[in-house]
Amino acid sequence: MASPPPVAAAAGPHSVFVYGTLIAEEVVRVLLGRAPPSSPAILADHRRFSIRGRVYPAILPARGHAVSGKVLKELTDRELHVFDMFEDEEYVKTTVEVSLADAQEKSIACAYIWGNERDPDLYGEWDFEEWRKVHLKDYLEMTQEFMQELGQF
């Protein structure tokens, strides 16, 4: 089965707002083989949640809240595809406007937003530093296994 032709408007370079495990440069390096340029960023009117039974977070629209993270820049079509495959099917890739902390400007990026706004497994606030201390080592191993399964395409 032939894959559909790429959409011209979607051609790289791409920017992705990351707010969870992909903030860790070590994870991005396993997925992409490099650490792309990045900037600290804030996504307004969204909130980050922990997900019961999982070590990674979700974000949902939430007026009056803001999510800190970073924007990964200059991603190729292939690298964006790797992220698309890596993200759980429960996320919806959405175009968002973020504020770049180091440039005092706004930027358009993709973000992976949780698809079920009423998910009973979402709770509290997810903590990157806690995740880094407790789960990073195992998460890197899982990410390496994912890339081996994905193979070269």
C-alpha positions as CSV (number, residue, x, y, z in Angstrom):
1,M,0.0,0.0,0.0
2,A,1.5,3.3,-1.1
3,S,1.6,6.1,1.5
4,P,-0.2,9.3,0.6
5,P,2.0,12.1,-0.8
6,P,3.2,14.6,1.8
7,V,1.2,17.8,2.2
8,A,3.2,20.7,0.8
9,A,2.2,23.0,3.7
10,A,3.5,20.5,6.2
11,A,7.0,20.3,4.8
12,G,9.7,21.1,7.3
13,P,11.3,22.7,9.1
14,H,8.9,22.1,12.0
15,S,8.7,23.3,15.6
16,V,7.2,21.2,18.4
17,F,6.2,22.4,21.9
18,V,7.3,19.8,24.4
19,Y,6.2,19.8,28.1
20,G,6.9,16.3,29.5
21,T,9.5,13.6,28.9
22,L,10.7,15.3,25.7
23,I,12.0,18.2,27.7
24,A,14.8,15.8,28.6
25,E,17.5,16.2,25.9
26,E,18.7,12.6,26.5
27,V,15.3,11.3,25.4
28,V,15.2,13.6,22.3
29,R,18.8,12.4,21.4
30,V,17.7,8.8,21.5
31,L,14.7,9.5,19.2
32,L,16.3,11.9,16.7
33,G,20.1,11.2,17.1
34,R,20.6,14.9,17.9
35,A,19.5,17.7,20.1
36,P,17.8,20.3,17.8
37,P,17.9,24.0,18.7
38,S,15.3,24.8,21.4
39,S,13.9,27.8,23.4
40,P,12.1,27.8,26.7
41,A,8.4,28.5,26.1
42,I,5.0,28.9,27.8
43,L,1.7,27.6,26.4
44,A,-1.1,29.8,27.8
45,D,-4.5,28.6,28.6
46,H,-3.4,24.9,29.0
47,R,-2.8,22.8,32.1
48,R,-0.4,19.8,32.6
49,F,-1.7,16.7,34.4
50,S,-0.3,13.4,35.6
51,I,-1.9,10.3,34.1
52,R,-2.8,7.5,36.5
53,G,-0.6,4.4,35.7
54,R,1.8,6.3,33.4
55,V,5.0,8.2,33.9
56,Y,4.4,10.8,31.2
57,P,2.0,13.8,31.4
58,A,-0.9,15.2,29.3
59,I,-2.0,18.7,28.7
60,L,-5.5,20.0,28.1
61,P,-6.9,23.5,27.3
62,A,-7.6,25.3,30.6
63,R,-8.3,29.0,30.7
64,G,-6.2,30.9,33.2
65,H,-3.5,28.2,33.4
66,A,-0.1,28.0,31.6
67,V,2.3,25.1,30.8
68,S,6.0,25.7,30.8
69,G,8.2,23.6,28.4
70,K,10.3,24.3,25.4
71,V,10.0,24.5,21.6
72,L,12.2,22.2,19.6
73,K,13.0,23.9,16.3
74,E,14.2,23.0,12.9
75,L,12.8,19.5,12.9
76,T,12.8,17.6,9.6
77,D,9.7,15.8,8.2
78,R,11.3,12.5,9.3
79,E,12.0,13.8,12.9
80,L,8.4,15.0,13.2
81,H,7.2,11.6,12.0
82,V,9.3,9.9,14.7
83,F,7.6,12.1,17.3
84,D,4.2,11.3,15.8
85,M,5.0,7.6,16.1
86,F,6.4,8.0,19.6
87,E,3.4,9.8,21.1
88,D,0.6,7.7,22.4
89,E,-2.5,7.5,20.1
90,E,-4.5,9.3,22.8
91,Y,-2.7,12.5,21.9
92,V,-3.9,14.8,19.1
93,K,-1.2,16.8,17.3
94,T,-2.5,20.4,17.3
95,T,-1.1,23.7,16.2
96,V,-0.6,26.1,19.1
97,E,0.8,29.6,19.7
98,V,3.5,29.7,22.4
99,S,5.4,32.5,24.0
100,L,9.2,32.1,23.7
101,A,10.8,33.0,27.0
102,D,14.2,34.0,25.5
103,A,12.9,36.1,22.6
104,Q,9.8,37.9,24.1
105,E,7.9,36.8,21.0
106,K,5.2,34.3,20.0
107,S,5.8,31.3,17.8
108,I,3.6,28.7,16.1
109,A,4.4,25.1,17.0
110,C,2.8,21.7,17.1
111,A,1.9,20.2,20.5
112,Y,0.5,16.8,21.4
113,I,-2.7,17.5,23.4
114,W,-4.6,14.7,25.3
115,G,-7.7,13.8,23.2
116,N,-10.1,12.9,26.1
117,E,-10.9,16.1,28.1
118,R,-13.0,14.0,30.6
119,D,-10.4,11.3,31.2
120,P,-10.8,10.2,34.8
121,D,-7.1,9.1,34.9
122,L,-5.9,12.7,34.7
123,Y,-5.0,14.3,38.1
124,G,-2.8,16.8,39.8
125,E,0.3,18.3,38.3
126,W,3.1,16.3,36.7
127,D,6.6,17.2,38.0
128,F,9.5,17.0,35.5
129,E,12.3,17.0,38.2
130,E,10.5,14.1,40.1
131,W,10.2,12.2,36.8
132,R,13.8,12.8,36.0
133,K,15.0,11.4,39.3
134,V,12.7,8.4,39.5
135,H,12.0,7.3,35.9
136,L,14.6,8.7,33.4
137,K,16.9,5.7,33.3
138,D,14.0,3.2,32.6
139,Y,12.4,5.7,30.2
140,L,15.6,6.0,28.2
141,E,15.8,2.1,27.9
142,M,12.1,2.0,26.7
143,T,12.9,4.8,24.2
144,Q,15.9,2.9,22.8
145,E,13.7,-0.2,22.5
146,F,11.0,1.9,20.7
147,M,13.6,3.1,18.2
148,Q,14.9,-0.4,17.5
149,E,11.3,-1.6,16.8
150,L,10.7,1.4,14.6
151,G,13.8,0.7,12.7
152,Q,15.0,2.8,9.8
153,F,12.4,4.0,7.5
